[in-house]
């Protein structure tokens, strides 16, 4: 068996291990070490390389941003910032038809700006928004579908842990990727709100109305979200003014949310310990997947599969846009059965070099940023795509009176919105890159 064939065989083997319930990090690690041994033929140099690979991977300064952003999200949850965001949004929008669901989407976007995790955003906002929507007569399908879709904003709107990982894998600027994600994130939230507006007009019985809140109360609720704005401005503003690096900004954000949670008297010794433990657990899981991906990438480099795939696609003379469409459909389908981090770590080392060899009329850095945002979007759609979207199961578990089939049905219009948005961003790369061009 040739080295190329060994490289190709790695992917079905990994998928088989995943379906056998082997953790994705261990699956990639085992296949990476085993494949390297089959190519080298000697275990000692493989293990020697693995030792240096482990140190080199975890010594990366850029990766230190991951636990800090995760910790910031933990403190934001403890500090009740999600509830403040939802109450403010509901005060301004709740009296409209479907307004409470729109408020949930808007609050998800705001919380995503200080969280960076889709699952955490969905779970946190579900606790706050679902009871309120059911109180005002929203159907289980609309309520759960809206919150599940809104949760995906947590990983698209900066800061985003997945974008940090993509930047490390492709050697791109984290700040540029964060900036490129803003407009697609805003379009996602806007698209979800349009879906809700259409849904409640087609199905008037699916949503009730809430009494109009006086402007004095609206501004009072708006004033309560200043901590969120302060943290967001400090983190994102610090990055783009050059005051902080992304890692330093994440540290400032974590410290700021901790102080806010402490000032609100929500943070005590027990909560602090739980936040550290949850962050450590999530970080360990992510870093194990990163290490497994590093071992797999080392094996793939030895097999020369990335170079072979890149040369093969270029030699076939395929239309670049058709290749891109096929790749995005692949990510959309696989995103339904795998989490976004695993998908990106598993596939980007092969697919990114292959796509970089095609001509889309963009510079290499522009293409990397545009492609990274597109991949992130379509993988995240998998979180709300039946039958295995992770956000759908999380939200449905909170809505005890809603059948899973109803949640699936409620999510489908939001999936359609995501597909339309993806087509627009593919057709007009300048939408994604405009802020990057403006600032850089």
N, C-alpha and C positions, 0 to 999 in steps of 0.2 A: 504494500500500500504506500503510495507517495505521500509526501508531506502535505501537499494540497488536499488530498483526500482525507488525511487525518484531521486537518483543520475544518473541513466541511462536516466531518462526522461529529465534531465536538458539539454542534448545536442540537441535533436530535438527541444526543446523549444527555445534555443538560436539561432539555425539556422533559425527557423521560424521568430523570431524577426528581425534577420539580413535581411532576404528577405523582411520584411515589412519596411525596411529602418531605423530601430532603430540602432543607433551607437553601435558598438560592445562592447565598454566599458560599456555603460548603460545597454545593454542586459545582460552581465555577472554580473554586479552589482545587477540588479534587481532579476535575477534568484538566485544568491548567497544569498542575504538577504531573499528572499521569501522561498527558500529551507531550510535555517537554521531555519526560523520561524516554518515551518511545522514539522521539526524534534524536535525542543526544545519545541514548543507549547506555548511559552511566548515571547512577543516582546521585553520586557525590557532587558533581558540578551543578546539578539541578537544585539540590538543597542549599549549596553555597550561594547560588543566585537568588534563591528564595529568601535567604537571610538578608541579603542586601536590598532585595525588593521590598521586604516588609519595612525596613528602616526608612528607605527612600520614600515609600508611599506615605507613611504616617508622619514623617518629618516635614511634609509639605506645609508651608506657612498658610497657603490658601485654604487648606482643609480645616484649619483651626476656627474658621468662621462658622462651621456647621454646628458644633455644640453651643456656641454663643447665640446663634439665631434660635435654636431650639429652646434654650433657657429663656430667651426673651419672650417666646410664645407661652411658656409655662407661667411666667410672672404676669403676663398680660391676662391670661385666663383667671389666675388667682385674684388679680386686682379688680375683676368685674368689668373690664373694659368692653367685653362683648355685649353685656347688658346695656351699658351706656350708649354704645353705638346703635343698637337696635331701637332703644327707646327714642333716641333723637330722630332716627330715620322714620320711625312709625309716627312720631308726632307731626312730621311734615308731610308724610305721604299716606298715612293710614286711612284717612277719610275717603280716599279715592277707591274706585272699584279695583280690587286686587292690590290695593296699596300696601297692606301689611306684608304680603308676599314680596312685593317690590322692596319694601323696607328691609326684609330679611336678606335679599340679594345685596342691597347696598351696604348693609352692616357686615356681610361676609367679605365684601371687597375692602372695607375699612379695616376689619380685623386681620385680613390677609396681609395688609401692609405692615403689620407688626408681628405676624406669626410665621408665615413661610411654609405651612404644611396644609395640604388639602384636607386630610383626614381630621386633623386637629380643629381646623376651621369649621368643618361640617359638624363634628361632634359638639363643639362648644356652642355654635349658633343654634344647633338643634334643640339643646336644652332651653335656650332663651326664647326662640321664635315659635317652635311648634305649639306649645300651650296657648300662646297668644292667637295664633291663626285658628286653632280649633275653637277658641272662645268666640271668635267672630264668624263662625260657620263655614270656614274653608274646608273643602273636601280633603280627604286623606291623600288623594293622588296629587293635587296641586300643592298642598303643604309640604309633603315629603319630597316631591320632585323639585320644588323651588329651592329648598334648603340644600338638597344633595347637589344640585347644579351650582348654587352659590358657593358651596364649599370648594369647588375646583378653582375659584379665584384665589384661594389661599396660597397656591403654589405658582400662580402666574404673575400676580402683582408683587413687585419686589418688597422686601427681600425674599428670595426663593432659594431653598437649599438645593433643589434640583438644578437650577441655573448655575449655582456655584460648582456643582459636580461636572456639569457639561463644560463649563469654562476650564476646569482643570484638565479634563480629558482632551479638549481640543486646543488648549493653550491660548484661550481668548481672554480678553479683558472683562472681568466680572462687572465692573461699573457700566461698561457699554451694553452688556447683556441685560442688566437691570433696567437701563434706560429704554432699550428696545422693547421691553415687555410692557411698558406703561400703556401705550395706545391699544395694543391687542387686549390688555386687561380691561381697559375702559370699554372697548367695543363688546367684550364678553358680557360685562355687567349690563350694558345698554341693550344688548340682544336678548338677555334673559328677561329684562323688564318688558320689552316689546312682546315677547312670548307670553308673559303673564297677562298683559293687556288684551291680547288677542284671545287667549284661553278663556278669560272671564266673560268675554263678549259672546264667544261661541257657546260657552256653558255657563249661563248666568247664575245657575244654582250652586256653582262650585265655590263661590266666595260671597261672604256678607260684607257689610260696610261698618266702619267704626265712626263714632261721633267725631266731628271736627274739633280739633284742639285749638284753643285761643293762641294768638301769636305770642302773647307773653309767656305761656308755657312752652311754646315751641322754642323760643330763644333760650329759655331756661334749660331745656333739655340739650340744646345745642352747646350751651356753655359747659356742660358736664363732660364733653368729649375732648376738652382741651388737652388732657394727658396723652391721648392717642396722637393728636396732631403734633404735640411737642416731641414725642418720641420719633414719629415719622420724619419730621423736619430735621431733627438732630441726626438721625441715621442717614437718610437719603441726601439731605442737604449737605451734611458733612462730607459725604463721599464726593459729591459733584463740585463742591467748592475747593476740594483738595485738602481740607483740614484733616480728614481721617482717611486711612485706607479702609477697604471693606471690613477687614478683621477688626480694626480699631473701632469702626462705627458699630459693629455688632456688639463689641464689649460695652460701648457707651449705651446702646439700646438695652442690653440686658441689665446694666446697672440702673438705668433710668426707670425701666418698668418695675424693677425690684423696689426702688424708692417710692414709686407711686403706689404699689401694692402695700407697702409698709405704712405709708401715710393714710391709706384708706382703712387701716387696721384689719386688712384681710390676710396679711402675711404674718404668720407666727412661726415658732420653731418647727412645729410639725409640718406645716405647709411648705416651709423652706426645704426641709429634708425630703419631702415628697417631690418637690420640683427638681431637686438635684438628682434624685434617684431616677425619675422619669426621663430627665435629660441624658443621664449616663446610659440608661437602657437603650434609648433611641439612638444615641451616638454609637454605642457598641454595635447595634444591629447594622447601621449604615456603614460603619468602618469595616465590618466583616465582609459586607457586600463589595466595598471598594477594594479590599485586599484580594478577594476572590477574583474580581474583575482584573486586577493588576496581574495576577498569576495567569489568568486566561489570556490576557493581551500579550504577555511574554511568550506563551506557547504559540499564539497566532502569528507573532512576529517571526518566530523560528520556522513556522510552516510556510511563511510568505503568502498566506492567503489574502491579506488586505491588498498587497501589491498586485496579486494575480487578478482579484476581482476588479480593481480599479482599471488595470490595463485591458481586461476583457470587455468591460462595459464601454470603454473609450474606443476600442477596436471595432465594436459592433455598429457604431454610428447611430445609436438610438437617439431619438429626440429627447433632449434633456428634460423637457417638461413632462413627457410621458413617464420617464424614469422616476422623476420626483413624485408624480401622482401614484405610481405603483408603491414607492417607498412609504408614502404617507398612509396609503390604504393598509399596508402591512403593519405599520405602527398602530393604526386604529384598531385593527383586528386583534393584534397581540396585546394591546393595552387592555383588552377586555378580560384577559386571563392572567396578566402579570402586573405588578405594581410599576409605577413610572420610573423609580430609581433603578430597579433591576433591569427594566427594558433598556434604559439609556446606557447603563454600564455594560450590558451584554452586547448591544448591537452597534453603538456608535463607533467603536474601534474598527469595525468592518465597513459600515455603511458610510461614515463621514469621509474617509479617504476616497471611496468610490465616487461619491457625489461631488467632491471637491475637484475632480478631474473633468467635470462637465462645465460647459459655458452657459451661464445665466445672465451674462452682461454685468456682473458684479465683481468687485475686487475680492480676493480670498477672505479678507477679514469681514467684509460686508456679507458675503455668502454664509460664512460660519455663523454670524449673528442671526441672520434671517432664517437659516435652516434650523438653528437651535430653538428659536421661538416656535416655528412650525411644528417641530417634533414634540416640543413640550405640550402644545395645544392638543394635538391629536392623541397623544398618550393619555392626557388628562381626560379626554372625552371618554376613554375606556372606564373611568371611575364612575360614570353615570350611564353606561351602556349595559342594558340587560343582556345575558342573564347573570353576569358575575361582577357587575360594577361595585367596587368596594364601598363607595359613598352611599349607594342605595341600601346596602345591608346595614350600615351603621345607623342611618337615619330611620330606616324601617324598624330597627330594634328599639328605638325610642318612642315610636308611635304604635303603641300596643293595639290600638283599635283599627289599624290600617293593614290590609292584606298586602303581602309582598307584590302580588300581581298589580295592585293599584299603584304602588310606588313605581314599578316598572312602566306602567302606562303613563304616569305623570311625568316621568323623566324624558320620554321620547320627543316631545316638542323642543326641549332644551338641547337634546342631541342634534336635532335638525338645525337649530340656531348655530350650534358650534360648527357644523359642516358648512353652512353658508358663510360663516365668518372665515373659516379656513380657506375656502375658495377665493374669497376677496383678498385675503392676505397673500395667497399664492399669486394671484393675477397682478397685484400691485405691491411689489416689495417695498416701495417707497413709504407705504403706510407704517410698516414696522421700523424702517431705518430713518425716518424723518427726524426724530429727536436726536439720534446719534449723529446724523449729519449736522444738525443745528449746533450741537454742543462740542463736537470734535472735528 
